[in-house]
Amino acid sequence: MSVSLLPAADSDKPVIANLIQLYLYDMTEFMPFPVGADGRFEYGFLDRFWSHPYFIMQGREIAGMALVVDECPLTGRAPCWFMAEFFVLKANRKQGVGKAALDLALAAHPGPWHIAVPHANGAAQAFWGRTLADRSVPPRDIHFDGDDWSLYAFGA
């Protein structure tokens, strides 16, 4: 099936917020996230990262989401595209969906890019290491907001 990026409209924000709940749930395997009194994971960045929101589509089905912003919050570099959040549903993983979605995001936003991955998230470390390997982009370690990250910097 084909993979596409579908820009999300403001009216799609609740759907992206739901996908973020699944994303955070997956990450609790590696990193703790607080759960609020309403039983939902606390996530206060959706408005901040709502610059270029996308649904990752596989065929006609939602396969995930990506939030792209135009400044790197970890380094302050601007202009610089930054993958603020990137999530592929488990049912759509290991099929090339993530790599295809990344390629589409990079094509939609030419120029310099930063992608940062927390050291604690082993699954994301493996995914981004594999996915960015063909770009010959070795990550560098940075410390930000109390966490250690691998930062991939590439592009023009």
C-alpha positions as CSV (number, residue, x, y, z in Angstrom):
1,M,0.0,0.0,0.0
2,S,1.1,3.5,-0.6
3,V,2.2,5.8,2.1
4,S,1.3,9.5,2.2
5,L,1.4,12.5,4.4
6,L,-1.9,14.3,4.8
7,P,-1.8,17.7,6.3
8,A,-4.0,17.9,9.4
9,A,-6.4,20.8,9.8
10,D,-7.1,22.6,13.0
11,S,-10.4,20.6,13.2
12,D,-8.2,17.4,13.3
13,K,-6.4,18.4,16.5
14,P,-8.5,16.1,18.7
15,V,-7.6,13.1,16.4
16,I,-3.9,14.0,16.6
17,A,-4.3,14.3,20.4
18,N,-5.7,10.8,20.5
19,L,-2.8,9.5,18.5
20,I,-0.4,11.2,20.9
21,Q,-2.0,9.2,23.7
22,L,-1.1,6.0,21.9
23,Y,2.4,7.4,21.2
24,L,3.0,8.2,24.9
25,Y,1.7,4.8,25.9
26,D,4.2,3.1,23.7
27,M,7.0,5.2,25.1
28,T,6.2,4.3,28.7
29,E,8.1,1.1,28.0
30,F,11.2,3.3,28.1
31,M,10.3,6.6,29.7
32,P,7.7,7.5,32.4
33,F,4.9,9.9,31.5
34,P,2.4,11.1,34.2
35,V,-1.2,10.2,33.9
36,G,-3.7,12.9,34.9
37,A,-6.9,12.5,36.9
38,D,-8.8,12.0,33.7
39,G,-6.7,8.8,33.0
40,R,-4.9,10.4,30.0
41,F,-1.2,11.0,29.7
42,E,-0.3,14.6,30.3
43,Y,1.0,16.3,27.1
44,G,1.3,20.0,27.0
45,F,3.1,20.5,23.7
46,L,0.4,20.1,21.1
47,D,-0.3,23.8,20.6
48,R,3.5,24.5,20.5
49,F,4.2,21.8,17.9
50,W,1.1,22.5,15.8
51,S,3.0,24.2,12.9
52,H,3.0,21.5,10.3
53,P,0.9,18.6,11.6
54,Y,0.4,15.5,9.4
55,F,-1.4,12.2,9.4
56,I,0.8,9.4,8.2
57,M,-1.5,7.4,5.9
58,Q,-1.1,3.9,4.6
59,G,-3.6,3.7,1.8
60,R,-6.8,5.2,3.1
61,E,-6.1,4.4,6.8
62,I,-4.4,6.5,9.4
63,A,-1.0,4.8,10.2
64,G,0.4,7.5,12.5
65,M,1.2,11.2,12.8
66,A,4.1,13.6,12.5
67,L,4.5,17.1,13.9
68,V,7.1,19.2,12.1
69,V,8.2,22.7,13.4
70,D,10.5,25.2,11.9
71,E,12.9,25.7,14.8
72,C,14.8,23.2,16.8
73,P,13.7,23.5,20.4
74,L,16.8,21.6,21.7
75,T,19.4,23.8,20.0
76,G,17.5,27.0,19.2
77,R,18.6,26.7,15.5
78,A,16.3,28.6,13.2
79,P,15.6,28.3,10.4
80,C,15.7,24.5,10.9
81,W,13.1,21.9,10.5
82,F,12.5,19.7,13.5
83,M,10.6,16.5,13.8
84,A,8.8,17.4,17.1
85,E,6.8,14.1,17.2
86,F,6.7,11.1,15.0
87,F,4.6,8.0,15.5
88,V,3.6,5.0,13.5
89,L,1.0,2.6,14.9
90,K,2.3,-0.8,15.8
91,A,0.1,-2.5,13.2
92,N,1.9,-0.4,10.5
93,R,5.5,-0.9,11.7
94,K,8.2,-2.9,10.0
95,Q,6.6,-2.3,6.6
96,G,8.6,0.8,5.5
97,V,5.9,3.2,6.5
98,G,8.1,5.2,8.9
99,K,10.9,5.6,6.4
100,A,8.5,6.5,3.6
101,A,6.7,9.1,5.8
102,L,10.1,10.6,6.8
103,D,11.1,10.9,3.1
104,L,7.9,12.7,2.3
105,A,8.4,15.1,5.3
106,L,11.9,15.9,4.2
107,A,10.7,16.5,0.6
108,A,7.9,18.8,1.8
109,H,10.3,20.8,4.0
110,P,13.7,21.2,2.2
111,G,16.6,22.7,4.1
112,P,18.4,22.0,7.3
113,W,16.9,19.4,9.7
114,H,17.3,18.2,13.3
115,I,15.9,15.0,14.6
116,A,16.4,14.3,18.3
117,V,15.9,11.0,20.1
118,P,16.0,10.4,23.8
119,H,18.7,7.9,24.8
120,A,16.1,6.2,27.0
121,N,13.9,5.3,24.1
122,G,15.6,2.2,22.7
123,A,13.0,1.5,20.0
124,A,13.3,5.1,18.6
125,Q,17.1,4.9,18.8
126,A,17.0,1.8,16.7
127,F,14.4,3.2,14.2
128,W,16.2,6.5,13.6
129,G,19.6,4.9,13.4
130,R,18.4,2.5,10.7
131,T,16.3,5.1,8.9
132,L,18.9,7.8,8.8
133,A,21.9,5.5,8.1
134,D,21.7,6.0,4.3
135,R,22.1,9.8,4.9
136,S,25.5,9.2,6.5
137,V,24.4,11.3,9.5
138,P,26.2,10.3,12.7
139,P,24.3,11.6,15.7
140,R,25.9,13.7,18.4
141,D,25.0,13.5,22.0
142,I,23.4,16.5,23.7
143,H,21.8,17.1,27.1
144,F,18.5,19.0,27.2
145,D,16.0,19.6,29.9
146,G,17.4,16.9,32.2
147,D,17.6,14.2,29.5
148,D,20.3,12.8,27.2
149,W,19.5,12.8,23.5
150,S,21.0,11.8,20.2
151,L,20.8,14.7,17.7
152,Y,20.9,14.1,14.0
153,A,21.7,17.3,12.0
154,F,21.6,17.2,8.2
155,G,20.4,19.0,5.1
156,A,21.4,22.2,3.5
